[in-house]
Amino acid sequence: MNGLFVDGLYLRLRSRVHGTYLHAERDGVGLSLLPRGAVGYPAEAAVWRVHRFLRDGVNYVLIHGAAYGRYLALSDEPATPGCVGMRAVQRGFDDPVLDAVMWKPAAVPDAPAGHVLMRHLLNGTLRANGRFRVWNNGVSIDMYFGNRSTMRQWIVEVVPPRPQGYVPVLPAPSETPRRHTFLFWRPRAPGVAPRRIIRYLLPEQPLNFGPGYKVPSFAFYSPSVYNLRTQMGIRVHEGEIGVTIMCVQAGLYGRLTPLITDLPHTDEPLHIVVYIAGTPGENFAVFLVVCAALVICLSLFQQ
């Protein structure tokens, strides 16, 4: 099982029963089971990256989404009606002893290679729902350890790396309705693009978005990653937008994730590290490797 969940590996989780894939919802919190190519979802919403984390001598598996960087986690809320157990969510990795994001995958007995049980540190198991109600695409964590249902079984599909390092093209800028205030116009999209605070750092600065550190920030009202890159290019590179590349960090201990999809529909602050294409340094080289893996996601999605 350790060989399947290698640190840094990109993968998809497919329900053995439904054949659909674990997707990160666009609100940055929810999860659902959808076919690849689901309308309205970026290809990266179905892709997850492995983050191995050593804690008290135990090497746990964490996985965070390639779309928004947020971690697959156990919530303390009951699952939504029609789903079994507790709610499964996306969240930030805010604390090194955060039980909610720790997983211990296990092979399914007497099943082909790649079939796994996504067991949680607290003994729950990630499961699909809706065996007889096909409209139920919810995902939850079944806390009954003795349950042997195939709804708890997942097939791991590895997203292979690509030898060339291509930087993906960002989605086209989205239209955002505007409203007039007393002194100025500002964009607003009620229910779609709430006001959020963008906090950002450059790669040569210490990677610390903690509350005790003064970090540059600004208010942003659009869901468009293209528009955000424009703002970043103006602020950190004298308007050179085309060479501006961004990574998002979900939580103080979260891994950096290339930001190449439109932003989640949430008003939570977004923590960004801004890179400049063509600048020397190991950090940028690592970023290109990550982007190359995400391009594979896009190419496989279209196959």
C-alpha positions in Angstrom: 0.0 0.0 0.0 2.9 2.4 0.7 4.0 1.9 -3.0 0.6 3.0 -4.2 0.4 6.2 -2.1 3.9 7.6 -2.9 4.5 11.2 -1.6 3.8 13.7 -4.4 1.9 11.2 -6.6 -1.2 12.4 -8.4 -4.2 10.1 -8.5 -8.0 9.8 -8.9 -10.3 7.8 -6.6 -13.0 5.9 -8.5 -16.0 4.3 -6.7 -15.9 0.6 -7.3 -19.8 0.5 -7.3 -20.7 3.6 -9.3 -17.6 4.0 -11.5 -17.7 7.8 -10.8 -14.8 9.8 -9.3 -14.3 11.7 -6.1 -14.6 15.4 -7.0 -13.8 18.6 -5.0 -16.9 20.8 -5.0 -16.6 24.4 -6.1 -17.5 25.8 -2.7 -14.1 24.5 -1.5 -15.8 22.4 1.2 -18.1 19.7 -0.3 -17.3 16.5 -2.1 -19.3 14.5 -4.7 -19.1 11.6 -7.0 -19.2 12.6 -10.7 -18.1 11.2 -14.0 -14.9 12.5 -15.6 -15.7 15.5 -17.6 -18.7 16.6 -15.5 -20.1 19.8 -16.9 -19.1 22.9 -14.9 -16.1 21.3 -13.2 -12.4 21.7 -14.0 -10.6 18.4 -14.8 -8.4 19.0 -11.7 -11.4 18.7 -9.4 -11.2 14.9 -9.8 -7.4 14.8 -9.2 -5.7 14.5 -5.8 -2.1 14.6 -4.7 -0.5 12.4 -2.0 1.1 14.1 1.0 2.9 11.7 3.3 3.1 13.1 6.9 5.1 11.6 9.8 3.5 12.0 13.2 4.5 10.2 16.4 6.4 7.6 14.4 3.5 6.8 12.1 3.6 7.7 8.4 0.1 8.9 7.5 -1.4 9.5 4.0 -3.0 12.9 3.4 -4.4 13.9 0.0 -5.2 17.4 -1.2 -7.1 18.5 -4.3 -5.3 19.6 -7.5 -8.0 22.2 -8.0 -8.0 24.1 -4.7 -5.3 22.5 -2.6 -7.6 21.6 0.2 -7.4 18.3 2.1 -9.8 15.4 2.2 -11.0 15.4 5.8 -13.5 14.1 8.4 -16.0 16.6 9.6 -17.6 16.7 13.0 -21.0 17.1 11.4 -23.3 14.2 10.5 -23.5 13.3 6.8 -26.2 14.9 4.7 -29.6 13.1 4.5 -29.4 9.9 2.4 -25.7 9.4 3.3 -24.2 7.1 6.0 -22.0 8.3 8.9 -20.2 11.6 9.1 -19.7 14.2 6.5 -16.5 14.2 4.4 -15.2 17.6 3.4 -12.3 19.6 2.0 -10.4 21.8 4.5 -7.0 23.3 5.2 -4.2 21.5 7.0 -3.9 24.0 9.9 -2.2 21.9 12.6 0.4 19.1 12.6 -1.8 17.1 15.0 -5.0 17.6 13.0 -6.7 14.2 13.1 -9.3 15.2 10.6 -6.9 14.9 7.6 -5.0 11.8 8.5 -5.7 8.6 6.5 -4.4 5.0 6.6 -5.4 3.3 3.3 -5.6 -0.5 3.2 -5.8 -2.9 0.4 -9.2 -4.6 -0.2 -8.8 -8.3 0.6 -9.1 -10.7 -2.4 -9.5 -7.7 -4.8 -7.3 -6.7 -7.8 -4.4 -4.4 -7.2 -5.3 -0.8 -6.8 -8.5 -1.5 -4.9 -8.4 0.2 -1.5 -10.3 1.1 1.6 -9.6 4.8 2.6 -9.5 4.2 6.3 -9.4 7.3 8.6 -7.2 7.7 11.6 -10.4 7.6 13.8 -11.4 4.2 12.3 -14.0 5.5 9.8 -13.9 4.6 6.1 -14.6 6.9 3.1 -17.6 5.6 1.3 -19.9 6.3 -1.7 -23.7 6.5 -1.2 -26.8 5.9 -3.3 -26.5 2.2 -4.2 -30.2 2.1 -5.0 -30.7 5.9 -5.4 -28.6 6.8 -8.4 -29.2 10.5 -8.0 -27.4 10.4 -4.6 -23.8 11.3 -5.4 -22.8 12.1 -1.8 -19.6 11.1 -0.1 -19.3 10.4 3.6 -17.3 8.6 6.2 -18.8 5.4 7.6 -17.8 5.1 11.2 -18.9 1.5 11.6 -15.6 -0.4 11.3 -17.2 -3.8 10.7 -19.1 -2.8 7.5 -17.8 -4.7 4.5 -19.9 -3.0 1.9 -18.4 -2.5 -1.6 -19.6 1.1 -1.3 -16.5 1.6 0.8 -14.1 0.4 -1.9 -12.2 2.6 -4.2 -10.0 2.1 -7.3 -6.9 4.2 -7.4 -6.0 5.5 -10.8 -2.5 7.0 -10.9 -2.0 10.1 -13.0 1.5 9.5 -14.6 4.1 12.3 -14.8 5.0 13.9 -18.1 8.6 14.3 -19.2 8.1 17.9 -20.5 7.3 20.7 -18.2 4.5 22.7 -19.7 2.7 25.4 -17.8 -1.1 25.1 -18.3 -3.2 27.9 -19.8 -5.5 29.6 -17.3 -9.3 29.7 -17.9 -10.4 32.8 -19.8 -11.4 35.8 -17.7 -14.9 35.5 -16.4 -17.5 38.3 -16.5 -18.4 39.7 -13.1 -21.4 41.9 -12.5 -20.6 45.3 -11.2 -22.4 47.5 -8.8 -22.2 51.2 -7.9 -21.2 52.4 -4.5 -21.0 56.0 -3.3 -17.4 56.6 -4.3 -16.6 53.9 -6.8 -17.6 50.9 -8.9 -16.6 47.5 -7.7 -17.4 44.0 -9.0 -19.9 41.8 -7.3 -21.5 38.4 -8.0 -24.0 37.6 -5.3 -23.9 34.0 -4.3 -21.0 33.4 -6.7 -18.0 35.6 -6.0 -18.1 36.9 -2.4 -15.5 39.3 -1.1 -12.3 37.5 0.0 -8.9 38.6 1.2 -5.9 37.6 -0.8 -2.7 37.3 1.2 0.5 36.8 -0.8 4.2 36.1 -0.5 7.1 35.9 -2.9 9.2 32.7 -3.0 12.3 34.3 -1.4 10.2 35.2 1.7 9.7 32.8 4.6 6.6 30.6 3.9 4.5 31.7 6.9 1.0 33.0 6.7 0.5 32.7 10.5 -1.7 35.4 12.2 1.4 36.9 13.9 3.1 37.7 10.6 2.4 40.9 8.6 1.7 39.7 5.0 0.7 41.9 2.1 -3.0 41.5 1.3 -5.9 43.0 -0.7 -9.6 42.5 -1.2 -10.7 40.6 -4.3 -14.3 40.2 -5.7 -14.0 37.9 -8.7 -13.9 34.1 -9.0 -11.6 34.3 -12.0 -8.0 33.0 -11.6 -7.1 35.0 -14.7 -8.3 38.2 -13.1 -6.4 37.3 -9.9 -3.2 36.7 -11.9 -3.7 40.2 -13.5 -3.9 41.7 -10.1 -0.8 39.9 -8.9 1.2 40.8 -12.0 0.4 44.5 -11.3 1.3 44.3 -7.7 4.5 42.2 -7.7 5.9 42.5 -11.2 5.1 45.9 -12.6 2.3 44.7 -14.8 4.1 41.7 -16.4 1.0 39.5 -16.2 2.0 36.8 -18.6 5.0 35.7 -16.5 3.1 35.6 -13.2 2.5 32.1 -11.7 0.6 31.4 -8.5 0.5 28.6 -5.9 -2.1 28.3 -3.2 -1.5 27.0 0.3 -4.5 25.5 2.2 -3.6 25.8 5.9 -0.3 26.6 7.6 1.0 23.0 7.0 -0.5 22.5 3.5 1.5 21.8 0.4 1.7 24.4 -2.3 -0.6 23.7 -5.2 -0.4 25.4 -8.6 -3.5 27.7 -8.9 -4.8 27.1 -12.5 -8.5 26.9 -11.9 -11.1 29.5 -11.0 -11.3 30.2 -7.3 -13.6 28.2 -4.9 -16.8 30.0 -4.1 -16.0 30.9 -0.6 -15.2 34.1 1.4 -12.3 32.5 3.3 -8.9 34.2 2.9 -6.7 32.8 0.1 -3.0 32.4 0.7 -0.9 32.7 -2.5 2.8 32.4 -3.2 3.7 34.3 -6.4 6.4 33.1 -8.8 7.9 34.8 -11.8 8.4 32.7 -14.9 12.0 32.6 -16.1 13.6 33.5 -12.7 16.3 31.2 -11.5 15.9 29.0 -8.4 15.0 25.5 -7.4 11.5 26.6 -6.3 10.4 27.5 -9.8 11.9 24.2 -11.2 9.8 22.3 -8.7 6.7 24.3 -9.7 7.2 23.3 -13.3 7.3 19.7 -12.4 4.0 20.1 -10.6 2.4 21.9 -13.5 3.6 19.1 -15.8 1.7 16.6 -13.8 -1.4 18.7 -13.9 -1.2 19.0 -17.7 -1.3 15.2 -17.8 -4.6 15.5 -15.9 -6.0 17.6 -18.7 -4.7 15.4 -21.4 -6.0 12.2 -19.8 -9.4 13.9 -19.2 -9.8 14.4 -22.9 -8.9 10.8 -23.8 
